[in-house]
């Protein structure tokens, strides 16, 4: 059974940093692209960053230069380093992987950027 568990969210002031982790079980993360998505209240879920099997990243424009996605295949974990956080980054952040045309999501971790 595939399970994704996000962690690392919290309350941070504007300009601060957080590192999110997505730990997987029941799946070999290393052979799949993995993505981070977020959903703010009243808004649709949006892609934040994705990473290919070969660790090539892709970012939505609003986080380029501030966020970095990475993976540690030995730990079966994908990370999202978030720097220079802004209030508009406030959302629940989800990890996603697709295996055999089935989507798997974690439970989400809340990120709140506020002074």
VENQUI-V280798 format. One record per residue. N is the residue number from 1. RES is the residue in one letter. OMEGA is omega in whole degrees, 0 to 359 (NA if undefined). NEAR is the number of other C-alpha atoms within 8 Angstrom. Layout:
n;res;omega;near
N;RES;OMEGA;NEAR
N;RES;OMEGA;NEAR
//
This chain:
n;res;omega;near
1;X;181;5
2;X;175;8
3;X;176;11
4;X;181;14
5;X;178;12
6;X;175;14
7;X;175;9
8;X;179;9
9;X;179;11
10;X;179;9
11;X;181;8
12;X;178;13
13;X;175;9
14;X;184;11
15;X;181;8
16;X;183;9
17;X;171;10
18;X;171;11
19;X;177;10
20;X;176;12
21;X;174;12
22;X;180;13
23;X;183;11
24;X;170;13
25;X;180;10
26;X;181;7
27;X;175;8
28;X;184;9
29;X;191;11
30;X;185;8
31;X;181;6
32;X;166;11
33;X;180;12
34;X;181;13
35;X;168;12
36;X;178;13
37;X;176;13
38;X;179;12
39;X;177;11
40;X;181;10
41;X;178;5
42;X;181;4
43;X;177;6
44;X;176;6
45;X;181;8
46;X;176;7
47;X;176;11
48;X;183;11
49;X;174;12
50;X;179;13
51;X;181;15
52;X;177;10
53;X;182;9
54;X;175;5
55;X;172;8
56;X;183;7
57;X;172;10
58;X;185;7
59;X;169;10
60;X;189;9
61;X;187;5
62;X;181;4
63;X;180;9
64;X;181;8
65;X;180;5
66;X;182;9
67;X;176;10
68;X;176;8
69;X;180;12
70;X;180;10
71;X;175;10
72;X;185;8
73;X;179;8
74;X;179;5
75;X;182;6
76;X;187;13
77;X;174;13
78;X;183;12
79;X;171;11
80;X;176;12
81;X;183;11
82;X;179;12
83;X;178;10
84;X;185;9
85;X;182;14
86;X;178;9
87;X;180;9
88;X;173;5
89;X;180;9
90;X;182;11
91;X;166;11
92;X;183;11
93;X;183;12
94;X;173;13
95;X;183;15
96;X;170;13
97;X;178;11
98;X;179;11
99;X;180;8
100;X;176;4
101;X;177;5
102;X;181;6
103;X;176;8
104;X;180;11
105;X;170;10
106;X;183;12
107;X;178;8
108;X;175;11
109;X;185;12
110;X;172;10
111;X;179;13
112;X;180;12
113;X;186;14
114;X;176;8
115;X;NA;5
//
